Amino acid sequence: MRLTLLLFLLIVFPISAQELPSASEGLIDLRSWDGQGTLLLNGDYEFYWQAHLTSREFLLGRTPQPEYLSIPGVWNDKQIAEQTLEGHGYATYRLNLLLPSVQSYALKLPDIGTAYRLFVDGEEVVSIGQVGNSAVTSKPRYYPTVVTFEPTRTRVELIFHVSNFHYRLAGIWLPIRFGTEANIERQVENTRALNMLLFGAIIIIGFYNLALFTLRRDDPSPLYLGIFCPLLSARLLSVDERYLTRLVELPFEWFIRVEYGSWMLALSAFAAYLRSTIPAEFPSPIAWIISIPVVAGVLFVLVTEPDVSSHAVPYFQLLTVGSMLAAVVAFVLAIAHKREGALLLTMGFAALFYTAANDILVNMDVIDTPLMLDTGLVIFIFLQSLLISYRFTRSFKMIEFQSASLRAANVQLHTQEKLRRQAEDESEKMSGRIQLSQKMESIEKLIAGTQPHIAGS
């Protein structure tokens, strides 16, 4: 399945070939690197299961024969001495770097599941969480960070002590980025600035759509898009750079609940939005097929520990993929049926799909480009807001036109009523004249009939 997904993405996603240095048997040669940009320290690291070894032990040769583990990757399902590893346990990773020169360098460290310490040439430079050899002695934590070091020689030893007893997956599951101190800091600052910009844009668009719904409640699509936005914002704060860990002190299990819950609920809000926007192509049964598992998933995440709830992730990944496929079919049908706004919907979804494909390929170590899913989400939300605004404006203009037509009709009706009353008045006056004329005629006849008698007498 992984190969099929990769082939599919390679077909639809343009990729330029590039050669990057890679670690082999715990050694990565960077001597030909020109110092520009940053590099990913990917490849085969030395791996020692159920041991936390020190630099001195390696120096004295008091270590067992190493296994090798590809990074980024988890140690789950790795075979060691006819033993298949599970997520729980602890281990040592070791990587030696051959550097082009002696100067100040830095490492951009991602999440490492789920607690670790890093030693550079035997000196501890960072400790995240509490590393231990059991669930009692260890404490999980997510906290991506940057560490700097200035080696005294061109060969540098990195040793990671890692432990995990609180999550389904374990190990160095994301790439470690290496570069000069200035380049790493510049890249981190740019990434954080972009993420904050995207976060602010999503929040503003969300409030805008909620305001539109309060003004016109007969169309629920702004409500669903308005709910979708803060859920995405919560997820943006809880993944990648994990800004939420810097804003509030949350226990690890509640941090995971925010991460998973926001993702699941956003999926349901997305389905509800499509149902309200293109109901003929994305009918209610499909939205319910998506939303019912979401409700069950959120409850499951709330009542279980991350070690258990994380097992639901693959199923919701499948549900997410299925939802996107259903959306693709709905957009194609909407364009074929010439639905209003179908083109904007499809353009937004295309941006979302493109950036999602980019991130998948980056995580699969196929390409080395920035993660762009958040940008794709902003483009998608922005285009959907344009569609909702257009519909709102069109409805407002329609109401104005109908009001003007009603006022004109009222004026015409008032004029007709006035003319009718004038006609009735004239008719009554004419009727009075006729009656008066008839009376006068009768009187004249009466007078004419009595005149001979008077003359005879």
Secondary structure, 3 states (H helix, E strand, C coil): CHHHHHHHHHHHCCCCCCCCCCEECCEEECCCCCCCCEEECCEEEEEEECCCCCHHHHHCCCCCCCEEEEECCCCCCCEECCEECCCCEEEEEEEEEECCCCCCEEEEECCCECEEEEEECCEEEEEECECCCCCCCCECCCCCEEEEECCCCCEEEEEEEEEECCCCCCECCCCCEEEEHHHHHHHHHHHHHHHHHHHHHHHHHHHHHHHHHHHCCCCCHHHHHHHHHHHHHHHHHHCCCCCHHHHCCCCHHHHHHHHHHHHHHHHHHHHHHHHHHCCCCCCHHHHHHHHHHHHHHHHHHHHCCHHHHHHHHHHHHHHHHHHHHHHHHHHHHHHHCCCCCHHHHHHHHHHHHHHHHHHHHHHCCCCCCCCCHHHHHHHHHHHHHHHHHHHHHHHHHHHHHHHHHHHHHHHHHHHHHHHHHHHHHHHHHHHHHHHHHHHHHHHHHHHHHHHHHHHHC
